């Protein structure tokens, strides 16, 4: 019988924040349970930040420099086939609970189409079972009918508990809707469901008991930094540390240079509480799968789009090049792969590997467009395949299309606002398209605090990044060749 797929993403969950990863406080018993029955990929990295670019890589299997949906609001080219489209063409009805942060290709709709007014569109191939984007309209309507004052939901003081009960939260609501859908299915056909949780993404507001689950006095704090000293290391660091945050972050934290330690402590405590809340509801889902007997034929994947700085290096959010913003959890449970039960995979893996892994597991074709590789060998044998990567690469585009801050602060045009990182086991190289590079010797400086200026250290790492970019350039037709004997090789269909 064909396999089901349950693909779960949390938003902004950094990879070192798991009980199994040795976090001194965080309790994640249900993720631990999933990992005991599957494989935990401990060095898994997203491809880009923020949410839209990160998810575009997940859903297309492409690095950001190939899909080019590089900011929240940059359209995703319609010629890129998505995991949901391929699953649908293979007989599945991919349903979405939550959001995909997909910006529609404007060439495919009329100029006055309302979908051009939001970056939170629906990924082609999915069907909304529950739309729950940043506006949370369905959830707000639900709790409003039950008597909540929806105008006060996110307007309280930072550090105050949410003004709604835990069983009425955004996380509980999404989980309830999935469980209702799952219980209400009337046939035995295989299904494909994507659950996209908003938390632990801001706003950091948690209901009790999650709000006070972790005592503030016990919260580990990031190493202190001198913002002026750190700003002197590189023009981008000066730009970021001196630029005030916008929106909710700006109201709560002001600017990176002015972070108040007690607010960072509060943020970290609430962040942990929101993670434990998500974990609690994942337990409800795992219980429902087991009770229905479908756990024995359901591929379960848990990951996050990107991480969160949490005050490390004096930063809040997910901008920049530090690994805290890109290292994310990945747990895969394949019910038919005994070799993968309870293993920890220490090889470098990336979000571009998820689409090939899911499609191959479901018996569906993997398009040539995919930059990543299936993780099936890890799941089958517990070992890395031959010639597996020894580094990860990720990107961040820091242009500000509306405010143009990069022009005023750095003198850069839009096309010079990209950075790319190549990270291996002992070093990191950061390339800026319009600014000097950075390099770090992680054996001597695991905290990324002392850039190395030696050209003999920098050059081979810059060459390795160039090699990566050349090898992974778009190749939809490069495997095909027109000869006197006709077409040779393969290509992706339009």
C-alpha positions as CSV (number, residue, x, y, z in Angstrom):
1,X,0.0,0.0,0.0
2,X,1.3,3.5,-0.8
3,X,2.7,5.6,2.0
4,X,1.2,8.6,3.7
5,X,3.3,11.7,4.2
6,X,3.0,14.0,7.3
7,X,5.3,16.9,6.8
8,X,5.5,19.2,9.8
9,X,7.3,22.5,10.0
10,X,7.7,24.8,13.0
11,X,8.7,28.4,12.3
12,X,12.0,29.8,13.6
13,X,13.1,26.8,15.7
14,X,16.8,26.7,16.0
15,X,18.6,23.4,15.8
16,X,20.4,23.3,19.2
17,X,17.1,23.8,21.0
18,X,16.1,20.1,21.5
19,X,16.3,18.0,24.6
20,X,18.2,15.4,22.6
21,X,20.7,18.1,21.5
22,X,21.6,18.6,25.2
23,X,19.7,21.8,25.9
24,X,20.0,22.2,29.7
25,X,16.3,23.2,30.2
26,X,14.1,22.4,27.2
27,X,11.8,19.4,27.5
28,X,10.6,18.0,24.1
29,X,9.4,14.5,25.0
30,X,7.4,13.9,21.8
31,X,10.2,15.0,19.5
32,X,12.4,12.7,21.5
33,X,9.8,9.9,21.0
34,X,9.8,10.6,17.2
35,X,13.6,10.5,17.1
36,X,13.7,7.2,19.0
37,X,11.6,5.7,16.3
38,X,13.4,7.5,13.4
39,X,16.6,9.4,12.6
40,X,17.7,12.7,14.0
41,X,19.9,14.8,11.6
42,X,21.9,16.8,14.1
43,X,23.7,19.0,11.5
44,X,20.8,20.0,9.3
45,X,20.7,23.5,7.8
46,X,18.2,25.7,6.1
47,X,19.2,27.4,2.8
48,X,18.1,31.0,3.4
49,X,16.4,33.5,5.6
50,X,13.7,34.8,6.2
51,X,10.7,32.5,5.9
52,X,9.7,32.9,2.2
53,X,13.2,32.1,0.8
54,X,13.8,29.3,3.3
55,X,10.5,27.7,2.4
56,X,11.0,28.1,-1.3
57,X,14.1,25.9,-1.0
58,X,12.2,23.3,1.0
59,X,9.4,23.2,-1.5
60,X,11.4,23.2,-4.7
61,X,14.7,21.5,-3.7
62,X,16.6,24.5,-5.0
63,X,19.3,26.7,-3.5
64,X,18.2,30.3,-3.2
65,X,20.6,31.4,-5.9
66,X,18.6,29.1,-8.3
67,X,15.0,29.8,-7.2
68,X,15.7,33.5,-6.6
69,X,12.7,34.1,-4.3
70,X,15.2,35.8,-2.0
71,X,13.0,38.0,0.2
72,X,9.5,37.8,1.7
73,X,7.6,39.1,-1.3
74,X,10.0,38.1,-4.1
75,X,7.8,36.0,-6.5
76,X,8.6,32.3,-6.9
77,X,9.0,31.6,-10.6
78,X,6.1,29.4,-11.8
79,X,8.5,27.2,-13.9
80,X,9.9,25.7,-10.7
81,X,8.0,22.5,-10.0
82,X,7.0,22.1,-6.3
83,X,6.8,19.1,-4.1
84,X,3.1,19.5,-3.9
85,X,2.6,19.7,-7.7
86,X,4.6,16.4,-8.1
87,X,2.7,14.7,-5.3
88,X,-0.6,15.8,-6.9
89,X,0.4,14.5,-10.3
90,X,1.3,11.2,-8.5
91,X,-2.2,10.8,-7.2
92,X,-2.1,12.5,-3.9
93,X,-4.3,15.4,-2.8
94,X,-1.7,17.6,-0.8
95,X,-3.5,19.5,1.9
96,X,-2.1,22.4,3.9
97,X,-2.8,23.4,7.5
98,X,-1.1,26.8,8.0
99,X,0.9,28.7,5.4
100,X,3.7,28.4,2.9
101,X,4.7,32.1,2.5
102,X,4.8,31.8,-1.3
103,X,4.8,34.9,-3.4
104,X,2.9,34.3,-6.6
105,X,4.5,34.8,-10.0
106,X,2.9,38.0,-11.3
107,X,3.2,36.8,-14.9
108,X,0.5,34.1,-14.1
109,X,-2.3,36.4,-12.9
110,X,-4.0,39.7,-13.8
111,X,-2.5,42.9,-12.6
112,X,-5.3,43.6,-10.2
113,X,-5.3,40.1,-8.7
114,X,-5.5,40.3,-4.8
115,X,-2.8,37.7,-4.5
116,X,-0.3,40.3,-5.6
117,X,-0.9,42.1,-2.3
118,X,0.7,39.5,0.0
119,X,3.8,37.3,0.3
120,X,1.7,34.7,2.1
121,X,0.2,33.0,-0.9
122,X,-0.4,29.3,-1.4
123,X,2.3,27.1,-2.8
124,X,1.2,25.7,-6.2
125,X,0.0,22.1,-5.8
126,X,-1.4,22.5,-2.2
127,X,-5.0,22.8,-1.3
128,X,-5.9,24.8,1.9
129,X,-7.6,22.7,4.5
130,X,-6.9,25.5,7.0
131,X,-5.4,28.8,6.1
132,X,-3.5,30.2,9.1
133,X,-1.1,32.9,8.0
134,X,0.3,35.9,10.0
135,X,-3.1,37.5,10.2
136,X,-4.5,34.3,11.9
137,X,-8.0,35.2,10.6
138,X,-9.5,31.7,11.0
139,X,-8.2,31.4,14.5
140,X,-9.1,34.9,15.5
141,X,-12.7,34.3,14.3
142,X,-12.8,31.1,16.2
143,X,-11.7,32.5,19.6
144,X,-13.8,35.7,19.0
145,X,-16.9,33.5,18.8
146,X,-15.9,32.0,22.1
147,X,-15.8,35.5,23.7
148,X,-12.2,36.5,23.4
149,X,-11.4,40.2,22.6
150,X,-9.4,39.7,19.5
151,X,-8.1,43.3,19.6
152,X,-6.2,42.4,22.7
153,X,-4.6,39.1,21.6
154,X,-1.3,40.5,20.6
155,X,-1.4,44.0,22.2
156,X,-0.4,43.2,25.7
157,X,2.9,44.1,27.4
158,X,5.9,42.0,26.5
159,X,6.4,39.3,29.2
160,X,2.7,39.0,30.0
161,X,1.0,35.7,29.4
162,X,-1.4,35.4,26.4
163,X,-5.0,36.4,27.2
164,X,-6.4,33.1,26.1
165,X,-6.4,29.5,27.5
166,X,-3.8,27.0,26.3
167,X,-6.4,24.9,24.6
168,X,-7.5,27.9,22.5
169,X,-4.0,28.9,21.2
170,X,-2.9,29.1,17.6
171,X,-1.0,25.9,18.0
172,X,-3.9,24.0,19.6
173,X,-6.3,25.3,16.9
174,X,-4.2,24.1,14.0
175,X,-3.7,20.7,15.7
176,X,-7.4,20.3,16.4
177,X,-8.3,21.0,12.8
178,X,-5.7,18.4,11.5
179,X,-7.0,15.8,14.0
180,X,-10.6,16.5,12.9
181,X,-9.6,16.1,9.2
182,X,-7.7,12.9,9.9
183,X,-10.5,11.4,11.9
184,X,-13.1,12.4,9.3
185,X,-11.4,10.7,6.3
186,X,-13.8,8.2,4.7
187,X,-11.5,6.2,2.5
188,X,-8.2,4.3,2.9
189,X,-6.3,6.2,0.1
190,X,-2.8,7.5,0.9
191,X,-2.7,11.2,2.0
192,X,-0.2,14.0,2.0
193,X,-0.6,16.6,4.7
194,X,1.6,19.6,5.5
195,X,1.3,21.1,9.0
196,X,2.9,24.5,9.2
197,X,3.0,25.9,12.8
198,X,3.7,29.5,13.4
199,X,5.5,29.1,16.7
200,X,8.1,29.7,18.1
201,X,8.1,32.6,15.6
202,X,7.2,36.0,17.0
203,X,5.2,37.5,18.5
204,X,6.6,35.7,21.6
205,X,3.4,35.4,23.5
206,X,2.5,32.1,25.2
207,X,-0.5,31.0,27.3
208,X,-0.2,29.4,30.6
209,X,1.2,27.0,31.6
210,X,3.7,27.4,28.8
211,X,4.4,31.1,29.6
212,X,5.9,30.3,33.0
213,X,7.1,26.8,32.4
214,X,10.7,27.7,32.5
215,X,11.9,29.8,35.5
216,X,13.6,33.0,34.3
217,X,16.4,32.6,36.8
218,X,17.4,29.3,35.2
219,X,17.6,30.6,31.6
220,X,21.1,30.4,30.0
221,X,22.1,33.7,28.6
222,X,24.3,34.5,25.5
223,X,27.8,35.6,25.9
224,X,27.9,39.4,26.3
225,X,29.4,41.5,23.4
226,X,30.5,45.1,23.0
227,X,28.4,46.3,20.1
228,X,30.9,49.0,19.2
229,X,33.7,46.5,19.0
230,X,31.6,44.0,17.0
231,X,30.6,46.7,14.6
232,X,34.2,47.4,13.8
233,X,34.7,43.9,12.5
234,X,32.8,44.4,9.3
235,X,30.5,47.0,7.5
236,X,27.5,44.6,7.5
237,X,27.8,44.0,11.2
238,X,27.9,47.8,11.8
239,X,24.9,48.2,9.5
240,X,22.9,45.5,11.3
241,X,23.8,46.3,14.9
242,X,23.0,50.0,14.4
243,X,19.8,49.6,12.5
244,X,16.6,49.7,14.6
245,X,14.3,46.7,14.4
246,X,11.0,47.1,12.7
247,X,7.5,46.2,13.7
248,X,6.9,44.1,16.8
249,X,10.6,43.5,17.4
250,X,11.2,47.3,17.3
251,X,8.6,48.0,19.9
252,X,10.0,45.3,22.2
253,X,13.7,45.4,21.6
254,X,14.5,48.7,19.9
255,X,17.8,48.1,18.2
256,X,20.5,45.4,18.4
257,X,22.9,47.8,19.9
258,X,20.5,48.5,22.8
259,X,19.4,45.0,23.8
260,X,18.4,44.8,27.5
261,X,19.6,41.6,29.1
262,X,16.4,41.0,31.0
263,X,14.3,41.3,27.9
264,X,16.6,38.8,26.2
265,X,16.1,36.5,29.2
266,X,12.3,36.9,29.0
267,X,12.4,36.2,25.2
268,X,14.4,33.0,25.7
269,X,12.1,31.7,28.4
270,X,8.9,32.3,26.3
271,X,10.7,30.8,23.3
272,X,11.3,27.6,25.2
273,X,7.7,27.6,26.4
274,X,6.3,27.9,22.9
275,X,8.5,25.1,21.8
276,X,7.2,22.9,24.6
277,X,3.7,23.8,23.5
278,X,4.3,22.7,19.9
279,X,5.9,19.5,21.2
280,X,2.8,18.8,23.4
281,X,0.5,19.0,20.4
282,X,2.9,16.9,18.2
283,X,2.3,14.2,20.9
284,X,-1.4,14.4,20.2
285,X,-0.8,13.8,16.5
286,X,1.6,10.9,17.1
287,X,-1.0,9.4,19.4
288,X,-3.7,9.7,16.8
289,X,-1.6,8.1,14.1
290,X,-0.8,5.2,16.5
291,X,-4.5,4.8,17.4
292,X,-5.5,4.6,13.8
293,X,-2.8,2.2,12.9
294,X,-1.5,4.6,10.3
295,X,1.8,5.1,12.0
296,X,3.0,2.0,10.2
297,X,2.5,3.5,6.8
298,X,3.2,7.2,7.4
299,X,6.4,9.0,6.6
300,X,6.8,11.7,9.3
301,X,9.2,14.6,8.9
302,X,9.7,17.5,11.4
303,X,11.9,20.5,10.7
304,X,11.9,24.3,10.7
305,X,12.3,26.9,8.0
306,X,15.2,28.7,9.8
307,X,16.5,29.4,13.3
308,X,16.7,32.4,15.6
309,X,19.6,34.4,17.1
310,X,18.1,34.7,20.6
311,X,20.5,37.5,21.5
312,X,23.6,35.6,20.4
313,X,26.1,38.0,18.8
314,X,23.9,40.8,20.0
315,X,21.1,39.9,17.6
316,X,17.4,39.0,17.6
317,X,15.7,37.4,14.6
318,X,17.2,35.6,11.7
319,X,19.2,38.0,9.6
320,X,22.9,37.6,8.8
321,X,25.4,34.8,8.5
322,X,25.7,33.2,11.9
323,X,24.7,29.5,12.1
324,X,22.1,30.1,14.9
325,X,19.8,31.5,12.2
326,X,20.3,28.6,9.8
327,X,20.8,25.4,11.9
328,X,17.5,23.7,12.4
329,X,16.1,20.4,13.6
330,X,15.4,17.5,11.3
331,X,13.8,14.3,12.4
332,X,12.6,11.7,9.9
333,X,10.6,8.6,10.8
334,X,10.3,6.1,8.0
335,X,8.2,3.2,9.3
336,X,9.8,0.6,7.0
337,X,13.4,1.4,7.7
338,X,14.6,-0.4,10.9
339,X,18.2,0.7,10.4
340,X,17.1,4.3,11.1
341,X,15.5,3.7,14.4
342,X,17.0,5.9,17.1
343,X,20.1,7.0,15.1
344,X,21.8,10.3,15.2
345,X,23.2,11.4,11.8
346,X,26.1,13.7,12.1
347,X,26.7,14.3,8.4
348,X,25.8,17.7,7.0
349,X,22.3,17.8,5.5
350,X,20.3,20.6,4.0
351,X,16.7,21.7,3.2
352,X,17.3,21.0,-0.5
353,X,17.5,17.3,0.5
354,X,13.9,17.2,1.8
355,X,12.1,17.2,-1.5
356,X,14.1,14.4,-3.1
357,X,13.8,12.4,0.2
358,X,10.0,12.7,0.3
359,X,9.4,12.1,-3.4
360,X,11.7,9.0,-3.5
361,X,10.0,7.6,-0.4
362,X,6.6,8.0,-1.9
363,X,7.7,6.4,-5.1
364,X,7.4,9.6,-7.1
365,X,9.9,11.0,-9.7
366,X,12.6,13.4,-8.4
367,X,13.0,16.3,-11.0
368,X,16.5,17.2,-12.3
369,X,15.9,20.7,-10.9
370,X,16.6,19.5,-7.3
371,X,19.9,20.7,-6.0
372,X,19.8,18.2,-3.0
373,X,20.0,14.5,-2.6
374,X,17.7,11.9,-1.0
375,X,18.5,11.0,2.6
376,X,17.2,7.4,2.0
377,X,20.7,5.8,2.4
378,X,20.9,7.2,5.9
379,X,17.5,5.8,6.6
380,X,18.2,2.4,5.0
381,X,21.7,1.7,6.3
382,X,22.4,4.4,8.9
383,X,25.4,5.4,6.9
384,X,26.2,8.3,4.5
385,X,26.3,7.5,0.8
386,X,29.6,7.7,-1.0
387,X,30.9,11.2,-1.7
388,X,28.4,12.9,0.6
389,X,28.9,16.6,1.1
390,X,31.4,17.8,3.7
391,X,30.0,21.3,4.0
392,X,26.7,23.2,3.9
393,X,26.0,26.4,2.1
394,X,23.3,29.0,2.9
395,X,22.4,32.5,1.8
396,X,20.8,35.7,3.0
397,X,19.7,38.7,0.9
398,X,19.5,41.8,3.0
399,X,18.1,44.3,0.6
400,X,15.3,46.5,1.8
401,X,12.9,46.9,-1.2
402,X,10.7,49.4,0.6
403,X,13.0,51.5,2.8
404,X,16.2,51.2,0.8
405,X,18.2,51.3,4.1
406,X,21.1,49.3,2.4
407,X,21.6,52.2,-0.1
408,X,21.9,54.8,2.6
409,X,23.9,52.9,5.2
410,X,26.2,50.8,2.9
411,X,26.1,52.5,-0.5
412,X,25.0,49.2,-2.1
413,X,22.4,48.7,-4.8
414,X,19.9,45.8,-4.6
415,X,22.1,43.3,-6.5
416,X,25.0,43.8,-4.1
417,X,23.0,42.9,-1.0
418,X,23.6,39.2,-0.9
419,X,25.8,37.1,1.3
420,X,26.6,33.4,1.1
421,X,28.2,31.1,3.7
422,X,30.1,27.9,3.3
423,X,30.4,26.0,6.6
424,X,32.4,22.9,7.1
425,X,33.5,21.0,10.2
426,X,36.4,23.4,11.0
427,X,35.9,26.7,9.2
428,X,33.4,29.1,7.8
429,X,33.7,31.4,4.8
430,X,31.2,34.3,4.3
431,X,31.2,36.0,0.9
432,X,29.5,39.4,0.4
433,X,28.7,40.5,-3.2
434,X,29.6,44.1,-2.5
435,X,31.6,44.0,0.7
436,X,34.8,42.3,2.0
437,X,34.6,38.6,2.9
438,X,34.8,37.1,6.4
439,X,36.5,33.8,7.4
440,X,36.6,32.0,10.7
441,X,38.8,29.2,12.0
442,X,36.3,27.3,14.1
443,X,38.9,25.0,15.6
444,X,40.5,28.0,17.3
445,X,37.4,30.2,17.4
446,X,34.1,28.2,17.6
447,X,32.2,31.3,18.6
448,X,32.8,33.1,15.3
449,X,34.3,36.1,17.1
450,X,37.7,36.6,15.5
451,X,37.8,36.9,11.7
452,X,40.9,35.4,10.0
453,X,42.6,37.8,7.5
454,X,45.3,35.5,6.2
455,X,44.8,35.1,2.4
456,X,46.2,31.6,2.5
457,X,43.3,30.6,4.8
458,X,40.7,32.6,2.9
459,X,41.5,31.6,-0.7
460,X,40.9,27.9,-0.7
461,X,37.5,28.4,1.1
462,X,36.5,31.1,-1.5
463,X,37.5,28.6,-4.2
464,X,35.4,25.9,-2.6
465,X,32.4,28.2,-2.5
466,X,32.9,29.1,-6.2
467,X,33.1,25.4,-7.0
468,X,29.8,24.9,-5.2
469,X,28.1,27.7,-7.1
470,X,29.3,26.4,-10.5
471,X,28.4,22.8,-9.8
472,X,24.9,23.7,-8.6
473,X,24.0,26.2,-11.4
474,X,20.6,25.5,-13.0
475,X,20.7,22.3,-15.0
476,X,17.2,21.6,-16.2
477,X,18.5,21.1,-19.8
478,X,22.3,20.7,-19.3
479,X,21.8,16.9,-19.1
480,X,20.2,16.8,-22.5
481,X,22.1,16.9,-25.9
482,X,20.8,17.1,-29.4
483,X,22.8,14.8,-31.7
484,X,22.5,13.3,-35.2
485,X,20.9,10.4,-33.5
486,X,18.3,12.6,-31.7
487,X,18.0,13.7,-28.2
488,X,20.4,12.2,-25.7
489,X,20.1,12.5,-21.9
490,X,17.2,13.7,-19.8
491,X,15.5,16.9,-18.9
492,X,12.6,18.2,-16.7
493,X,9.3,18.7,-18.6
494,X,7.8,22.2,-18.6
